[in-house]
Amino acid sequence: MALRQTLNLKMLQKLSPQQIQLMKLLQVPTVAIEARIKEELERNPALEEGRDAEEDEFGESQDEYNDSSKEPTEAEKEFDFSDYSDDEPSYKYTARNHGADIEDKSMPISFGKTFSELLEDQLDMQDLDENEYLIADHLIGSLDESGYLRREVESIVDDLAFTQNVFTEVADVKRLLSIIQSFEPAGVGAQSLQECLLLQLRRRKERTVESLTAQAIVKDYFEAYTKKHYKKILEGLEINELALKEADVEIKKLNPKPGNSSANGKASQAVLPDFMLEIENGEFDVRLNGRNAPDLKVSRQYANMIDEYQSTKDKPDKKKKEALMFVKQKLDGAKWFIDAIKQRQNTLIYTMETILNFQREYFLSGDETKLKPMILKDIADIIDMDISTVSRVANSKYIQTPYGTFLLKTFFSESLTNTEGEEVSTREVKKILQEAIDVEEKKRPLTDQALTDLLKVKGYNIARRTVAKYREQLNIPVARLRKEI
């Protein structure tokens, strides 16, 4: 088949870099938008914090340079900005050498010592020769974020030979691993959960009956313990239920992920609500968090620069033209960013007010069973926007209500039909499941079939596999694993 060149006309939709940035601004939560504004303030000198005065002391608007109705001066006619494209490569004005639409994935600077550094500090205090230190350091580097050594010792011996030209034996690696297992936090360097718990129990200074029983359970009956086969443990250890219960309390005090307890573990972060809701006399008063609505303005100093350059009668040279182009680009960028922040605020409020009106009964009472089935398309149709826009608004956003602070996504749920033919939210069914499991007898927890029968009595004809799916979404284990002594 011969190759041919043809000329075709096609109509294509293409998002501009500004539209992409606007979508990114819409989906980020309050904490991130605050950081994004600070970043823009540092990057663009034409953008400043503070309220923009409507008129200055001369009675002229600060946005006069953008006034399209103003007649161009002689200098402006001589130097026409339209001759210079606003789409000049960004590398001329910034140190970043990638497009503005590329997401910045750089990690924040972490203060304090990492998990590996804490272990290496303890390794430095050991009396080891150079070869042993290299092996032990390699072992520390092989630990995962939970503090476990997931690889086989034989594989580590091969790694040392190929990557570091260190030849050793399995027995030597195991001996050095036992040294690492004596480090803090207790349980680090274990190759399994069972070994991790044993290391912590053996480290206990107080040898009580409960800790010794717990150690025996973890050592000899760990599989039976994890599967809740308590009868097998009672018969094997010849103990009563009270002793087993006390040992169970000791085991539950242990840390299954010792690596996460170090400075490298994820710190808990308080939820910062994006919306504040107050209800007075049946009326909703919703407002954005103040951090979402900063006072931003265009720098008057930069706006005056163009006026000064254009007021000169001398014909601008190449350097002056580049300076003018730079100033204008920064001014346009500042004005666009201010407009984008305002558009973000309007979209957030409009979407949130629509959600409040849709779920009015719930927000007035706080009763989760009053939640109506609601999907993204329902809100998108009302506000006449795309589903992706609603998804970005609901993404990682929280609202503070008189009943607590909730993630917006939790108000969206699918529907199902009860025996009376009414459409109800799956959230309502999950609430009933949660309440039933909370009050169940822990020695004989309700099975999925028992929960299915309970829902049928309440008028919800749901299959057992659907009940199992809702239970898993609630992070509730099966009945056998919920069993207590």
C-alpha positions, 0 to 999 in steps of 0.5 A: 500500500502506497503512502500518501499525504492528505490535507484534512480539516478537523474540529478538536477541543483542546484545553488551554494551560489556564483551564488545566490549572483552573481544574487543579485549583478546583479539586484541591482542599483548603490546606493545599490551596493555601500552599498554592497561593503562597507559591504563586505569591513567591513566583509572581511579583505582580501578585500581592496580598491585601484588599484591592482599593477601588480607586487610588488617590488620583481617582484612577482604577488600579486595573486601568492597564487592562481597561479595553475601552481606553484609547491607545496612546501614541507610545502604545501604537508604536509598541503593539503588544499584539506583535508578541505572543503571550504563549512564549516558552515559559523557560524564558521567565522561570527556572522550571523547564516543564509545562505549567500543566505538569503536576508537581510531585516533589515531596515536602522536606521532612524534619527529624530523623527517618526510620532508617537513620534511627536504626543506623544510629543504634548500629553505630554503637555496635562493635562490628568490623567493616564487613559486618557493618556493611551487611547490617547496613544492607539489612536495614536498607532492606526493611519495609516501612512497617519495619519487616524484612520481607526478603529471604536471607538467602536472597540477601546473601546473593544481593550482597555478593552481586551488588557490594562484592561482599561474600558471606554465609547465611548464618552470619546474616542471621546473626547480624539480623538478630542484633538488629532485632534487638534495636528500638522500636521492639519488633523491628527486623522481624520476618513475619507478624508472629515473629514481630509479636514474639520479639515484643513479648520477649522484650517485656521486663515484667514476666507476668502470668498474662505475658507468659501465656500470651507468649505461649499463644503467639509461639505455639497457637498463632494460627488458631489465635488468628482464626479465633479457634479459642477452644483449641487454645484452651485445650492445648494450654489447659487454661480457662477462659479468664486466663485466655482473655487476659492474655488476649488483652496483652497481645492486643497491646503490641504494635504489629507495625513497629516501623510506623511508630518511628519518626518516619511514620505518618503523623495524624493530621487534623481535618480542616473543613472547607465549608462551614454550615450553620442552620437557623430557623430551618435556613442554611447558612454555608460559607467557605473557610476563610483560607479559601478566600484570601485578599489578593490584588495586582501590584500597583508598582508593576502596573505603573511600569507599563505606563512609564515605559509607554509614556517615553517618546523614545522608541523602545529598544530590544531590551526594553521590549523584553522588559515590557513583555515580561512585566505584561506577562506577570500582570496578566498572570496575576489577574488570571490567578485572582479571577481563577480563585474567585471562580473556584470560590463561586463554583464551590459555594454553588455546588455545596448549596445544591447538595444542601438543598438536595439532602435538606431533610438530612441536614435539618435533622442529622439522621443518616437514614434521611439521606436520599440516594444521590450520585454525581450526575444528579448534582451536575444536572442541577447546576448544569456543569460536567460530572467531572466538575462535581467530582473535583468539588467533592474530592477531599473536601470536608464540611463542618455541620452541627452534627460533625465534620464530614467528607463530601463524598460520604453524602453520595450513594447509590439507591436500592428499592425496599419492599414498599417500592421506595428508593432508599440510599445505600447509606441508610442500609449501611447505618442499619448494618453498623448498628446491628453489629455494634449491639451483637453478642460478641461471643456469637456474632451475626453472620452475613446470612443473619444480617441478611435476614435482619434486613429483610425483616426491616423491609430491605430485600438484599442478597447476602453477597450484597450485605457482605460487600457493604460490610467490607465497605464499612471495614467490618471483618467476618463474624468469625473474626469479630468473635471475642472471648 
